[in-house]
Amino acid sequence: MRVRALTHSLNRYLSMSTLRIAVISSPRSGNTWVRSVLGDILGLQQFAVHNYVELENIPDRCIVQLHWYREPNLQRFLSGRYFKVLVLARHPLDVLVSMLNFIRHEPLTARWLEGNAEIPKSLAGQAPTSQDFLKYAMSWGAENLLGVSYQWWHDLGAIKVRYEELVRQPTGALLNLARAFDPGARDENGAIDRFSLPFFQKLPNKHGWQGRPGLWRQLIVYSDARSIYRRHKRMFDVMGYSVRPYLLTRAAAQRQWRELTMEKSCA
């Protein structure tokens, strides 16, 4: 009984003195932005991995970013190491459009979900108006990609936040998010201003792009958007996203895509 009590006391002490955060969401949902800001404000070592098995010698205070399924092995891994889970949601069509731009610059997207996002190499350079994009957006690979946030959105113990809320009021929303982990958190080093969209736009892989919620309405025609919605309806509905009718010609969408993907837009 005494050994059991000591073990309980030790576990309780470790859980109180350790701050480990796992940011687990679909790619292109603001994961790197949030990880960078929280890591700075909370004084945490930062890691970004494609697979949680890459994590070794985990510090007591750290924030980890990954895209992975909500499955028992990872759940046990996180709970056994006192991780707190943070999940970001973003409109699925904005996720897909952002992905389409990002794969033009970052080859390591092939490792998302260790290849189970199934993004074909031929998709790079295509427009959201293309049949290739529509085919991918309705595929099993896209379901895996979008499903990361959807699956973890069901986790009762996870802290959940929407990308759109963070963009709408970044200073207040990000600071409140940090205080969800540490009530006394303060942005003493100006992390929120420092890790703004221009910072990520200047990275070699052009990690930042437009950062505008609802951009998909200017790039995907309604009939295609509706088809994608019907294919992934459960994910849209559970996370509170919809596709309402709007007017956009395919020619206008193609023109806007060309304008947004010019190199000067990413500089």
NORVENWO-V10848 format. One record per pair of residues at least 24 apart in sequence whose C-alpha atoms are under 8 Angstrom apart, sorted by sequence separation. I is the first residue (numbers start at 1). J is the second residue. D is the distance in Angstrom with one decimal. If there is no record, write none. Layout:
i=I j=J d=D
i=I j=J d=D
//
This chain:
i=39 j=63 d=6.2
i=100 j=124 d=6.7
i=101 j=125 d=7.8
i=117 j=141 d=4.3
i=118 j=142 d=7.6
i=222 j=246 d=6.3
i=38 j=63 d=8.0
i=100 j=125 d=7.8
i=116 j=141 d=6.0
i=117 j=142 d=6.1
i=222 j=247 d=7.1
i=100 j=126 d=7.6
i=117 j=143 d=7.9
i=221 j=247 d=7.7
i=222 j=248 d=6.9
i=100 j=127 d=7.7
i=117 j=144 d=5.7
i=221 j=248 d=5.6
i=35 j=63 d=6.7
i=100 j=128 d=7.7
i=116 j=144 d=6.8
i=117 j=145 d=5.3
i=220 j=248 d=7.9
i=221 j=249 d=6.4
i=35 j=64 d=7.5
i=116 j=145 d=8.0
i=217 j=246 d=7.7
i=221 j=250 d=6.1
i=35 j=65 d=6.8
i=218 j=248 d=7.0
i=220 j=250 d=7.8
i=97 j=128 d=6.8
i=113 j=144 d=8.0
i=217 j=248 d=7.7
i=113 j=145 d=7.7
i=221 j=253 d=7.0
i=32 j=65 d=7.3
i=112 j=145 d=8.0
i=220 j=253 d=6.5
i=31 j=65 d=6.8
i=219 j=253 d=4.5
i=218 j=253 d=5.8
i=219 j=254 d=7.0
i=219 j=256 d=6.7
i=218 j=256 d=7.0
i=219 j=257 d=6.2
i=20 j=60 d=6.6
i=23 j=63 d=7.3
i=27 j=67 d=6.6
i=19 j=60 d=6.3
i=20 j=61 d=5.4
i=21 j=62 d=6.4
i=22 j=63 d=5.8
i=23 j=64 d=6.0
i=24 j=65 d=6.2
i=25 j=66 d=7.2
i=26 j=67 d=5.9
i=96 j=137 d=7.1
i=18 j=60 d=5.0
i=19 j=61 d=4.8
i=20 j=62 d=5.0
i=21 j=63 d=4.6
i=22 j=64 d=4.8
i=23 j=65 d=4.7
i=24 j=66 d=5.3
i=25 j=67 d=5.6
i=17 j=60 d=7.8
i=18 j=61 d=5.8
i=19 j=62 d=6.6
i=20 j=63 d=5.7
i=21 j=64 d=6.2
i=22 j=65 d=5.9
i=23 j=66 d=6.4
i=24 j=67 d=5.5
i=25 j=68 d=7.5
i=20 j=64 d=7.8
i=22 j=66 d=7.5
i=24 j=68 d=6.8
i=167 j=211 d=7.7
i=67 j=112 d=6.9
i=68 j=113 d=6.0
i=167 j=212 d=7.8
i=67 j=113 d=6.4
i=167 j=213 d=7.8
i=164 j=213 d=6.0
i=95 j=146 d=7.8
i=92 j=146 d=6.5
i=22 j=78 d=8.0
i=209 j=265 d=7.6
i=31 j=88 d=7.1
i=209 j=266 d=5.9
i=30 j=88 d=7.2
i=208 j=266 d=7.5
i=29 j=88 d=6.2
i=29 j=89 d=6.3
i=89 j=149 d=5.9
i=206 j=266 d=6.4
i=20 j=81 d=8.0
i=22 j=83 d=6.2
i=24 j=85 d=7.0
i=29 j=90 d=5.4
i=50 j=111 d=6.6
i=88 j=149 d=6.5
i=89 j=150 d=7.8
i=206 j=267 d=7.7
i=20 j=82 d=6.5
i=21 j=83 d=5.3
i=22 j=84 d=6.1
i=23 j=85 d=6.1
i=24 j=86 d=6.3
i=25 j=87 d=5.4
i=26 j=88 d=7.7
i=50 j=112 d=6.3
i=51 j=113 d=7.5
i=87 j=149 d=6.4
i=19 j=82 d=7.7
i=20 j=83 d=4.7
i=21 j=84 d=4.8
i=22 j=85 d=4.9
i=23 j=86 d=4.8
i=24 j=87 d=5.4
i=25 j=88 d=5.5
i=26 j=89 d=7.7
i=50 j=113 d=6.8
i=51 j=114 d=7.4
i=18 j=82 d=7.3
i=19 j=83 d=7.2
i=20 j=84 d=6.1
i=21 j=85 d=5.9
i=22 j=86 d=6.0
i=23 j=87 d=6.0
i=24 j=88 d=7.4
i=25 j=89 d=7.1
i=50 j=114 d=7.0
i=89 j=153 d=8.0
i=202 j=266 d=7.4
i=19 j=84 d=7.8
i=21 j=86 d=7.0
i=23 j=88 d=7.7
i=87 j=152 d=6.5
i=201 j=266 d=5.7
i=202 j=267 d=5.9
i=29 j=95 d=6.4
i=87 j=153 d=6.7
i=201 j=267 d=6.1
i=15 j=82 d=6.0
i=28 j=95 d=5.5
i=27 j=95 d=7.3
i=26 j=95 d=8.0
i=28 j=98 d=6.3
i=28 j=99 d=6.4
i=87 j=158 d=6.7
i=89 j=160 d=7.6
i=27 j=99 d=7.6
i=85 j=157 d=7.4
i=86 j=158 d=5.6
i=87 j=159 d=6.2
i=88 j=160 d=6.0
i=89 j=161 d=6.4
i=90 j=162 d=6.0
i=84 j=157 d=8.0
i=85 j=158 d=4.8
i=86 j=159 d=4.8
i=87 j=160 d=4.9
i=88 j=161 d=5.2
i=89 j=162 d=4.7
i=90 j=163 d=5.3
i=84 j=158 d=6.9
i=85 j=159 d=6.3
i=86 j=160 d=5.9
i=87 j=161 d=6.4
i=88 j=162 d=5.5
i=89 j=163 d=5.9
i=90 j=164 d=6.8
i=84 j=159 d=8.0
i=86 j=161 d=7.8
i=88 j=163 d=6.3
i=69 j=147 d=7.8
i=70 j=148 d=7.2
i=69 j=148 d=5.6
i=68 j=148 d=6.1
i=67 j=148 d=6.6
i=70 j=151 d=5.8
i=69 j=151 d=7.0
i=70 j=152 d=5.9
i=69 j=152 d=7.8
i=27 j=112 d=7.8
i=150 j=235 d=5.8
i=153 j=239 d=7.4
i=147 j=235 d=7.2
i=150 j=238 d=7.5
i=138 j=227 d=7.9
i=143 j=232 d=7.1
i=146 j=235 d=7.8
i=150 j=239 d=6.8
i=129 j=219 d=7.1
i=134 j=224 d=6.8
i=138 j=228 d=5.8
i=128 j=219 d=6.1
i=129 j=220 d=6.0
i=137 j=228 d=6.4
i=128 j=220 d=5.7
i=129 j=221 d=7.1
i=138 j=231 d=6.1
i=134 j=228 d=7.6
i=138 j=232 d=7.7
i=106 j=205 d=5.6
i=105 j=205 d=5.3
i=105 j=206 d=6.7
i=102 j=205 d=8.0
i=102 j=206 d=7.5
i=102 j=207 d=7.0
i=98 j=209 d=7.6
i=27 j=145 d=7.1
i=26 j=145 d=5.9
i=27 j=146 d=8.0
i=94 j=213 d=7.0
i=97 j=216 d=6.5
i=26 j=146 d=5.6
i=94 j=214 d=6.6
i=26 j=147 d=6.9
i=94 j=215 d=6.5
i=129 j=250 d=6.4
i=26 j=148 d=4.8
i=91 j=213 d=7.7
i=94 j=216 d=5.4
i=97 j=219 d=7.9
i=25 j=148 d=5.4
i=26 j=149 d=5.1
i=91 j=214 d=7.7
i=93 j=216 d=5.9
i=24 j=148 d=7.4
i=25 j=149 d=4.4
i=129 j=253 d=6.9
i=24 j=149 d=7.2
i=129 j=254 d=6.5
i=128 j=254 d=7.8
i=25 j=152 d=7.4
i=127 j=254 d=6.9
i=24 j=152 d=7.5
i=128 j=257 d=7.7
i=127 j=257 d=6.7
i=93 j=225 d=7.5
i=30 j=163 d=6.4
i=29 j=163 d=6.4
i=38 j=174 d=7.8
i=42 j=178 d=7.0
i=37 j=174 d=7.7
i=41 j=178 d=7.2
i=34 j=174 d=7.7
i=38 j=178 d=5.9
i=42 j=182 d=7.5
i=42 j=185 d=6.6
i=41 j=185 d=6.8
i=92 j=236 d=7.0
i=41 j=186 d=6.4
i=91 j=236 d=7.7
i=41 j=187 d=5.3
i=41 j=188 d=7.1
i=41 j=189 d=7.3
i=40 j=189 d=7.7
i=92 j=241 d=7.8
i=41 j=191 d=6.7
i=89 j=239 d=7.1
i=91 j=241 d=6.0
i=40 j=191 d=6.3
i=37 j=191 d=5.5
i=36 j=191 d=8.0
i=37 j=192 d=6.0
i=37 j=195 d=6.6
i=36 j=195 d=7.1
i=101 j=261 d=7.3
i=19 j=181 d=8.0
i=33 j=195 d=6.8
i=33 j=196 d=7.8
//
